[in-house]
Amino acid sequence: MGGQQWPCAEARLLLKAEYEGPIASLAGYLAGHMYEAMHDLYCCNPHDGPSPRALFERFIAWSPFRRSAAVVEVSTTR
């Protein structure tokens, strides 16, 4: 959309609306696209592509099913 990397902000809004109920379906859809991107990058240009973390951030981290990590306090007293 508009020459931006997919999923751009507009595509993310459309995906959230389309997959409002079936969150697991959105997870599978996004993971599939991330896998295809990783495969294509490795086959076409394995040395200059984005890091796996960058691809995760682009495809998965923005999604509504991601939760922030809970802070766990560890007690040192017994």
C-alpha positions as CSV (number, residue, x, y, z in Angstrom):
1,M,0.0,0.0,0.0
2,G,1.5,3.3,-1.1
3,G,5.1,1.8,-1.6
4,Q,5.5,1.1,2.2
5,Q,6.6,-2.2,3.6
6,W,3.7,-4.6,4.3
7,P,2.0,-4.5,6.6
8,C,2.0,-0.7,6.8
9,A,-0.2,1.2,9.3
10,E,-3.2,1.1,6.9
11,A,-2.9,-2.6,6.3
12,R,-2.6,-3.3,10.0
13,L,-5.8,-1.5,10.7
14,L,-7.6,-3.4,7.9
15,L,-6.2,-6.7,9.2
16,K,-7.3,-5.9,12.8
17,A,-10.8,-5.2,11.5
18,E,-11.0,-8.2,9.2
19,Y,-9.7,-10.6,11.9
20,E,-11.4,-9.0,14.9
21,G,-12.8,-12.3,16.2
22,P,-10.6,-15.0,14.8
23,I,-7.3,-13.9,16.4
24,A,-5.7,-17.3,15.8
25,S,-6.4,-17.0,12.1
26,L,-4.6,-13.7,12.0
27,A,-1.7,-15.2,13.8
28,G,-1.4,-17.9,11.3
29,Y,-1.8,-15.5,8.4
30,L,0.9,-13.2,9.7
31,A,3.3,-16.0,10.5
32,G,2.9,-17.4,7.0
33,H,3.8,-14.1,5.5
34,M,6.8,-13.8,7.8
35,Y,7.9,-17.3,6.8
36,E,7.6,-16.5,3.1
37,A,9.6,-13.2,3.6
38,M,12.3,-15.0,5.4
39,H,12.5,-17.8,2.8
40,D,12.6,-15.3,-0.1
41,L,15.3,-13.2,1.6
42,Y,17.5,-16.2,2.4
43,C,17.2,-17.5,-1.2
44,C,17.7,-14.1,-2.9
45,N,20.0,-12.3,-0.6
46,P,21.1,-14.2,2.5
47,H,23.8,-11.7,3.6
48,D,22.1,-8.3,3.5
49,G,18.6,-8.9,4.6
50,P,16.9,-7.7,7.8
51,S,17.5,-9.6,11.0
52,P,15.0,-12.2,12.2
53,R,14.1,-9.8,15.0
54,A,13.4,-7.1,12.6
55,L,11.1,-9.4,10.6
56,F,9.3,-10.5,13.8
57,E,8.8,-6.8,14.7
58,R,7.4,-6.1,11.3
59,F,5.1,-9.0,10.9
60,I,4.1,-10.2,14.4
61,A,5.0,-7.8,17.3
62,W,2.3,-5.2,16.4
63,S,-0.5,-7.7,16.3
64,P,-3.4,-7.7,18.9
65,F,-2.6,-11.1,20.3
66,R,0.8,-10.1,21.5
67,R,0.9,-9.4,25.2
68,S,3.6,-7.5,27.0
69,A,5.8,-9.6,29.2
70,A,4.8,-9.7,32.8
71,V,7.3,-8.5,35.3
72,V,8.1,-11.3,37.7
73,E,9.6,-10.5,41.0
74,V,11.9,-13.1,42.5
75,S,12.1,-13.2,46.2
76,T,15.6,-13.7,47.7
77,T,14.3,-14.4,51.2
78,R,13.4,-17.9,52.3
